[in-house]
């Protein structure tokens, strides 16, 4: 399968760092979906566009832009455009020596460029793959709950992301779990705060409030919170106000 990725990269005659289509800037990212994350490409593909010529990245980008669900596109071994709903940060760093050239519509955010560490309450024992580190790996399949972070059993579960240095944050994007029960019960009543010192005991009263998110929202929904004035801090936290269950699937900071 990996030689197929190599061929796919060669098919694109003009490999651009960015590509504009319908006012959307698509950024090049190199990723081997199968080797890095065990993603079956044929299963991940939601649509294959066969009418684009091999030297027209704009055609592929426009086809993806027309679909609300489309987040990433690439060319397969015969040059067709493959559209997917997989979220990949343009700052993603894979491990494969033969990556596939893709284009993502996500913007470069502070987490993928600067985050050093992430902490959180214990992962739910019934879902051992839903680790807190999933939130800073720059990769998320919109329909896979195991790509999320889930914590149950702790009072007021929380997540703390270390940005490495003090930074101004004005905008937060985060995504609800893909199933209705988790979206309605685990992804609501979340307090988002920022601070300058690391606190990993859950007592975040000294942090400044960035936003309160009440929810609930629909499964897979992307929540966008914008502030008129940014808040400066090195650490950003997400904590449930009550209850013992928290689930977040992807986070971006701007």
C-alpha positions, -999 to 999 in steps of 0.1 A, spaced: 0 0 0 28 24 7 42 23 -28 7 34 -38 11 65 -16 44 73 -33 28 70 -67 -1 92 -55 23 119 -46 40 118 -80 7 120 -99 2 157 -88 21 176 -115 21 208 -96 25 204 -58 17 237 -42 20 246 -5 -15 262 -6 -44 262 -30 -74 287 -31 -109 276 -41 -142 294 -34 -125 317 -7 -111 287 12 -74 283 16 -63 247 14 -29 239 30 -6 211 20 1 185 47 20 152 43 5 122 62 4 84 59 -30 77 72 -25 39 73 9 38 89 5 67 113 -31 60 124 -43 26 110 -68 44 88 -81 23 58 -81 48 29 -109 31 11 -131 32 42 -121 68 49 -130 81 15 -165 96 13 -164 106 -24 -141 101 -54 -141 128 -81 -130 116 -115 -134 146 -137 -104 167 -125 -73 167 -147 -41 157 -130 -26 192 -131 -57 209 -116 -55 210 -78 -81 238 -79 -107 214 -93 -102 190 -64 -103 219 -39 -135 232 -54 -151 198 -52 -142 195 -16 -153 230 -8 -188 223 -21 -193 195 5 -200 207 41 -185 175 55 -152 177 34 -121 185 55 -93 169 35 -86 158 0 -58 140 -19 -52 123 -52 -51 85 -54 -28 63 -75 -46 71 -108 -50 108 -101 -86 110 -90 -95 134 -62 -105 116 -30 -126 136 -5 -127 128 32 -141 142 65 -108 136 83 -95 166 102 -57 171 99 -38 201 112 -15 218 86 12 216 113 8 178 116 41 159 117 39 122 107 64 94 110 61 78 76 90 80 52 66 78 23 37 102 32 7 110 11 3 146 -1 -30 160 11 -47 193 14 -65 204 45 -88 234 51 -79 236 88 -58 267 98 -25 267 117 -34 270 154 -15 276 186 -18 240 199 -1 222 171 25 249 167 34 254 204 18 229 228 44 211 249 24 188 272 -12 180 281 -27 168 313 -61 155 323 -82 134 346 -79 97 341 -92 82 309 -124 62 311 -113 26 319 -140 13 295 -124 33 266 -86 30 270 -79 45 235 -96 78 243 -65 94 257 -60 130 266 -30 131 241 -55 126 213 -63 163 217 -29 175 206 -19 150 179 -34 171 150 -56 143 137 -93 134 141 -117 112 123 -151 128 127 -170 95 131 -146 77 155 -151 82 192 -118 65 200 -100 95 185 -115 117 212 -107 121 249 -131 107 275 -129 108 312 -155 94 336 -155 88 374 -137 119 385 -154 149 401 -153 178 377 -130 162 351 -106 185 334 -80 189 307 -49 212 309 -29 221 278 6 236 282 13 261 253 50 263 262 49 301 269 24 328 275 2 335 245 -29 355 237 -59 334 229 -90 350 213 -107 320 197 -114 284 207 -127 256 184 -136 223 199 -157 193 186 -185 173 201 -183 135 203 -198 115 173 -227 99 192 -258 114 207 -254 102 243 -219 116 247 -227 148 229 -257 155 251 -242 144 285 -203 145 283 -200 176 262 -218 203 281 -214 227 311 -177 232 304 -157 261 318 -127 272 297 -100 292 316 -64 303 312 -36 307 337 2 313 340 11 284 363 6 247 360 -22 233 382 -28 196 379 -50 189 409 -82 203 393 -84 234 415 -84 260 387 -101 289 406 -70 311 401 -73 309 363 -90 337 343 -123 327 327 -122 326 289 -157 313 283 -185 291 297 -199 266 273 -233 253 283 -243 230 254 -256 206 245 -250 204 207 -254 179 179 -229 151 175 -198 160 156 -206 197 158 -177 222 158 -182 248 186 -165 281 180 -160 306 208 -147 341 200 -138 369 224 -136 406 217 -104 408 238 -79 379 240 -68 364 273 -31 358 279 -18 327 296 5 297 291 -21 270 302 -56 266 290 -81 244 308 -114 227 300 -133 215 331 -168 202 337 -187 224 361 -204 193 376 -209 156 369 -182 130 364 -180 127 326 -161 148 300 -155 141 264 -138 164 238 -128 153 203 -105 180 189 -93 215 200 -79 244 182 -67 278 196 -62 310 177 
